[in-house]
C-alpha cells in the first residue's frame, strides 16, 4: 500500500467501521479506524502519505474522511492523555 499515491479513502459502517484505502498501483487496505487511534505512528504515516497524495493530485476522494478521522483520533489521544494523567 502506497499511502503517498492514494486514490480513494472511504469509511464504511456505523457501529463496526472499516476504513478502505486504494492506491494508484492497485493496492487496497481495509482496517478498523481504531487501529490508527491505538497506534499514533501508523496514523502519522498514513496522514503524511495522504498529504503527499493531495499535493500530487492523486487523491480523488476521501479528503473529508481523512480530516474527520484525524479530528477523531486527536480527540481520542487527548482523552487518553488526560485519563492517564488523572486530569479527566
Secondary structure by P-SEA (a helix, b strand, c coil): cccccccbbbbbbccbbbbbbbcccbbbbbbcaaaaaacaaaaaaaaaaaaaaaaaccccccaaaaaaaaaaaaaaaaaaaaaaaccc
